[in-house]
Amino acid sequence: AQAEPLLDLLAREGAAAVAESPETAAKLVVVAAAFGKDPRTFVPGTDLVAVVTDAIAEDGSFGAWPGPFASGLAAVALDRAGEAVPAALTTHLLTYANEDGGFGFGAGEPSDADSTGMALLGLLADGSDATSEATEKARAWATANQAEDGSWPGYNPVNSTAIMGGALASAGGDPAGAVTYLTGQQAASGAFTNAGADDFIATTQAALLLGGASYLDVTAGATPDATPSESPAAAPTAASTAVAVPASPDAVPATTAPASPPATTDGGSAPRG
């Protein structure tokens, strides 16, 4: 019941946001699926699944800002909608894979946790034999590049750790180090920060991992597995994880990337997908 006003807002404003960015449509598909809504009718007059499918180009690239984050997000959205992931989408996603197993924000760019995390989720969404080797290599990259404190570096390490940790867990890896790092980063307000200030996107990303979920499997009834922080910050709860829905469609949980161009808080910039 707590989430219904927010879902109503997303349904009302979704069409305008989707018109600006197919990536936003993909995020809204995930939100709809998480709350048991049909993404084809969640936004009146707009079939979000069709928007995602129609935004896949002939070369398999997706969205206003093509890259591994956008491609992975599209694959996850289609999987959450019960659709098969198009082979062209997966083939294009694999073109961003580096020799080290990770993915960078563009072809030939150094591997980073944000790009690798969402790419890994996209590969898992596909789940075909064609992705098995890349999946294992991406998982190995994540393990090899995790810092001793459990984090991964990035534009904002909280975001990077949350997205990579969730993907690693979805791939059968151990997210314990990432969870430990995140619980130590929570502010007294209960939020997670970016450059020292409470940040909505960092908070929604962290809530997913602390709730034991990722874009691939988050549902409104998720129950947190994480051990609450001993700091005065408010520990994440099942309700807060499940209702981590923003006040506007553009702010549906996104992420950051450590490389240029600069990140923004909506779906209209390359790093944020």
C-alpha positions as CSV (number, residue, x, y, z in Angstrom):
1,A,0.0,0.0,0.0
2,Q,2.9,2.3,0.8
3,A,4.1,2.1,-2.8
4,E,0.8,2.6,-4.6
5,P,1.0,6.5,-4.7
6,L,4.5,6.2,-6.2
7,L,3.5,3.6,-8.7
8,D,0.5,5.8,-9.7
9,L,2.9,8.7,-10.2
10,L,5.2,6.7,-12.4
11,A,2.2,5.4,-14.4
12,R,1.0,9.0,-14.9
13,E,4.4,10.5,-15.9
14,G,6.0,7.5,-17.5
15,A,4.9,8.2,-21.1
16,A,6.7,11.6,-21.1
17,A,9.8,10.2,-19.6
18,V,9.9,7.2,-21.9
19,A,9.6,9.5,-24.9
20,E,13.0,11.1,-23.9
21,S,14.9,7.8,-23.3
22,P,14.2,4.2,-24.0
23,E,16.5,3.4,-21.1
24,T,13.9,4.8,-18.9
25,A,11.3,2.4,-20.4
26,A,13.7,-0.4,-19.5
27,K,13.9,0.8,-15.9
28,L,10.1,1.1,-15.7
29,V,9.7,-2.4,-16.9
30,V,11.9,-3.6,-14.0
31,V,9.8,-1.5,-11.6
32,A,6.5,-2.9,-13.0
33,A,7.7,-6.4,-12.9
34,A,9.0,-6.0,-9.3
35,F,5.5,-5.0,-8.2
36,G,3.7,-7.6,-10.2
37,K,2.4,-5.1,-12.8
38,D,2.1,-5.8,-16.5
39,P,4.8,-3.6,-18.1
40,R,2.7,-3.6,-21.3
41,T,-0.1,-1.7,-19.6
42,F,1.6,-0.2,-16.5
43,V,1.9,3.2,-18.3
44,P,-1.5,3.9,-19.9
45,G,-1.2,4.1,-23.7
46,T,2.5,3.0,-23.7
47,D,3.7,-0.6,-24.1
48,L,7.0,-0.4,-22.3
49,V,8.1,-3.7,-23.6
50,A,7.5,-2.6,-27.2
51,V,9.4,0.6,-26.5
52,V,12.5,-1.4,-25.4
53,T,12.2,-3.8,-28.3
54,D,11.8,-1.1,-30.9
55,A,14.9,0.8,-29.5
56,I,17.1,-2.1,-30.4
57,A,18.9,-1.1,-33.6
58,E,19.8,-3.4,-36.5
59,D,23.3,-3.8,-35.1
60,G,21.9,-4.9,-31.7
61,S,22.8,-1.6,-29.9
62,F,20.2,-0.2,-27.6
63,G,19.0,3.2,-26.4
64,A,19.9,6.8,-26.6
65,W,23.4,6.1,-25.2
66,P,24.5,2.6,-26.4
67,G,26.9,0.7,-24.3
68,P,27.2,-2.3,-22.1
69,F,25.1,-0.7,-19.3
70,A,22.3,0.1,-21.7
71,S,22.4,-3.3,-23.5
72,G,22.5,-5.1,-20.2
73,L,19.6,-3.1,-18.9
74,A,17.5,-3.9,-22.0
75,A,18.2,-7.6,-21.7
76,V,17.2,-7.6,-18.0
77,A,14.0,-5.6,-18.8
78,L,13.0,-8.1,-21.5
79,D,13.7,-11.0,-19.3
80,R,11.6,-9.5,-16.5
81,A,8.8,-9.0,-19.0
82,G,8.9,-12.7,-19.9
83,E,10.4,-12.0,-23.3
84,A,13.4,-13.8,-25.0
85,V,16.5,-11.7,-25.2
86,P,17.2,-11.0,-28.9
87,A,20.4,-12.6,-30.1
88,A,21.4,-9.4,-31.8
89,L,21.3,-7.5,-28.4
90,T,23.5,-10.1,-26.8
91,T,25.9,-10.2,-29.7
92,H,26.3,-6.5,-29.5
93,L,26.7,-6.6,-25.7
94,L,29.6,-9.1,-26.1
95,T,31.5,-6.6,-28.4
96,Y,32.2,-4.5,-25.3
97,A,33.9,-7.4,-23.4
98,N,37.5,-6.8,-22.7
99,E,40.3,-9.5,-22.6
100,D,40.3,-9.2,-18.8
101,G,36.7,-10.3,-18.7
102,G,35.3,-7.0,-17.7
103,F,33.3,-4.4,-19.6
104,G,34.1,-0.7,-20.1
105,F,31.6,2.1,-20.8
106,G,32.5,1.9,-24.5
107,A,34.3,-0.5,-26.8
108,G,38.0,-0.7,-25.9
109,E,37.6,1.3,-22.7
110,P,39.0,0.0,-19.5
111,S,36.8,-2.3,-17.5
112,D,34.8,-0.8,-14.7
113,A,32.4,-2.2,-12.1
114,D,29.3,-0.3,-13.3
115,S,29.6,-1.5,-16.9
116,T,30.6,-5.0,-15.9
117,G,27.9,-5.3,-13.3
118,M,25.0,-4.4,-15.7
119,A,26.6,-6.4,-18.5
120,L,26.8,-9.4,-16.3
121,L,23.1,-9.1,-15.4
122,G,22.3,-8.9,-19.1
123,L,24.3,-12.0,-19.8
124,L,22.5,-13.8,-17.1
125,A,19.2,-12.6,-18.5
126,D,20.1,-14.1,-21.8
127,G,21.3,-17.3,-20.2
128,S,22.2,-19.1,-23.4
129,D,25.3,-21.1,-24.2
130,A,26.6,-18.2,-26.1
131,T,27.0,-16.2,-22.9
132,S,28.4,-18.8,-20.6
133,E,32.1,-18.0,-21.1
134,A,31.6,-14.3,-20.9
135,T,29.5,-14.7,-17.8
136,E,32.3,-16.7,-16.0
137,K,35.0,-14.2,-17.2
138,A,32.9,-11.2,-15.9
139,R,32.4,-12.9,-12.6
140,A,36.1,-13.6,-12.4
141,W,36.9,-10.0,-13.2
142,A,34.6,-8.8,-10.4
143,T,36.3,-11.1,-7.9
144,A,39.8,-10.2,-9.0
145,N,39.2,-6.4,-8.9
146,Q,37.3,-6.1,-5.6
147,A,39.2,-4.1,-3.1
148,E,40.1,-5.4,0.3
149,D,37.3,-3.4,1.9
150,G,34.8,-5.1,-0.3
151,S,34.2,-2.1,-2.7
152,W,34.8,-1.5,-6.4
153,P,36.1,1.9,-7.5
154,G,34.0,4.1,-9.6
155,Y,32.5,7.5,-10.1
156,N,30.8,6.8,-6.8
157,P,32.1,3.6,-5.1
158,V,28.7,3.1,-3.3
159,N,26.9,2.9,-6.7
160,S,29.6,0.8,-8.3
161,T,29.8,-1.6,-5.4
162,A,26.0,-2.0,-5.2
163,I,25.6,-2.8,-8.9
164,M,28.6,-5.0,-9.2
165,G,27.9,-6.8,-5.9
166,G,24.3,-7.5,-6.9
167,A,25.4,-8.9,-10.2
168,L,28.0,-11.0,-8.6
169,A,25.4,-12.4,-6.2
170,S,23.0,-13.1,-9.1
171,A,25.9,-15.0,-10.9
172,G,26.4,-17.2,-7.8
173,G,29.2,-15.2,-6.3
174,D,29.6,-14.1,-2.7
175,P,28.4,-10.5,-2.0
176,A,29.4,-10.5,1.7
177,G,32.4,-8.1,1.2
178,A,30.3,-5.7,-0.8
179,V,27.5,-5.8,1.8
180,T,30.1,-5.1,4.6
181,Y,31.4,-2.2,2.7
182,L,28.0,-0.7,2.1
183,T,26.8,-1.0,5.6
184,G,29.8,1.0,6.7
185,Q,29.0,3.8,4.2
186,Q,25.4,4.5,5.4
187,A,24.9,8.0,6.8
188,A,23.1,8.8,10.0
189,S,20.1,9.9,7.9
190,G,19.8,6.3,6.6
191,A,20.8,7.4,3.1
192,F,24.0,6.7,1.2
193,T,26.1,9.5,-0.1
194,N,27.9,10.9,-3.1
195,A,30.6,13.4,-2.5
196,G,29.5,13.6,1.1
197,A,25.9,14.5,0.4
198,D,22.8,12.2,0.7
199,D,22.2,10.8,-2.7
200,F,19.0,9.2,-4.0
201,I,20.5,7.0,-6.6
202,A,23.2,5.7,-4.3
203,T,20.6,4.9,-1.7
204,T,18.3,3.0,-4.1
205,Q,21.3,1.0,-5.5
206,A,22.6,0.2,-2.0
207,A,19.1,-0.8,-0.9
208,L,18.9,-3.4,-3.7
209,L,22.1,-5.2,-2.6
210,L,21.4,-4.9,1.1
211,G,17.9,-6.4,0.4
212,G,19.6,-9.4,-1.2
213,A,18.4,-8.4,-4.7
214,S,19.4,-7.0,-8.1
215,Y,17.6,-5.7,-11.1
216,L,17.3,-9.2,-12.3
217,D,15.2,-10.5,-9.4
218,V,14.0,-7.7,-7.1
219,T,10.4,-8.0,-6.1
220,A,8.1,-6.1,-3.8
221,G,8.2,-8.8,-1.3
222,A,12.0,-9.0,-1.0
223,T,13.4,-9.9,2.4
224,P,16.8,-8.5,3.3
225,D,19.6,-10.9,4.0
226,A,22.1,-8.3,5.0
227,T,23.3,-7.8,8.5
228,P,22.2,-4.4,9.8
229,S,24.8,-1.8,10.3
230,E,25.8,-1.1,13.9
231,S,26.0,2.6,13.2
232,P,23.2,5.0,14.2
233,A,22.0,4.9,10.6
234,A,18.7,3.3,9.9
235,A,19.2,-0.3,8.6
236,P,17.4,-1.2,5.4
237,T,14.1,-3.0,5.8
238,A,12.1,-5.2,3.5
239,A,9.7,-2.4,3.0
240,S,12.4,0.2,2.2
241,T,14.0,-2.2,-0.3
242,A,10.8,-3.1,-2.0
243,V,9.6,0.5,-2.2
244,A,12.8,2.0,-3.4
245,V,10.9,3.7,-6.2
246,P,11.7,7.4,-7.0
247,A,9.4,10.3,-7.2
248,S,9.9,10.7,-10.9
249,P,10.4,8.2,-13.8
250,D,13.8,9.7,-14.7
251,A,15.2,8.7,-11.3
252,V,14.2,5.1,-11.5
253,P,17.3,3.4,-9.9
254,A,20.2,4.1,-12.2
255,T,23.9,3.9,-11.6
256,T,27.1,5.8,-12.2
257,A,30.3,5.0,-14.1
258,P,33.8,6.0,-13.3
259,A,34.7,7.3,-16.7
260,S,33.8,10.4,-18.8
261,P,31.5,11.7,-20.1
262,P,30.1,13.1,-16.8
263,A,27.3,11.2,-15.2
264,T,23.8,12.7,-14.7
265,T,20.9,11.6,-12.6
266,D,18.6,10.6,-15.4
267,G,18.6,8.2,-18.3
268,G,20.0,10.7,-20.8
269,S,23.7,10.4,-20.2
270,A,26.1,7.6,-21.3
271,P,27.4,6.6,-17.9
272,R,24.1,6.5,-16.1
273,G,22.4,4.4,-18.7
